[in-house]
Amino acid sequence: MKIEIRSHFDSSVRFTAEADSLKVAVEMAVRTRADLGGADLRGADLRGANLRGADLGGADLGGANLRGA
């Protein structure tokens, strides 16, 4: 399915991916060094996601599950 990661500031698209889940889309964005600064990731289930090297400055992670990420 097509997943769009949007900015929480203005709803602009930060990254788009064909993925099975938001977690997979975020990992794809990180691997390609996409700028996720300001991303709206509220409530995202990112348990165990590989976020090494991610730029999440200004991202809204309210309620996100980052256990083991």
C-alpha positions, 0 to 999 in steps of 0.5 A: 500500500502507498504510505505517505509520511507528512509534516506535522507543521503543514501536512506536506509530504516528507516521504512516500513508499509502497510498504506494508506498514508505517514502520517499514516506510519509516525504515525505508526513509531512514535507509535512503536518508530522507529528511524526516524532520518535522514528520507527523509520527503521532501514535506510530508503532515503531517497536524494534524499528532501525532508526540509526542515523534518522533525523527526527528533529522536530518530529511529532512522536506523541504516543509513538511506541519506540520500544526497542527502536 
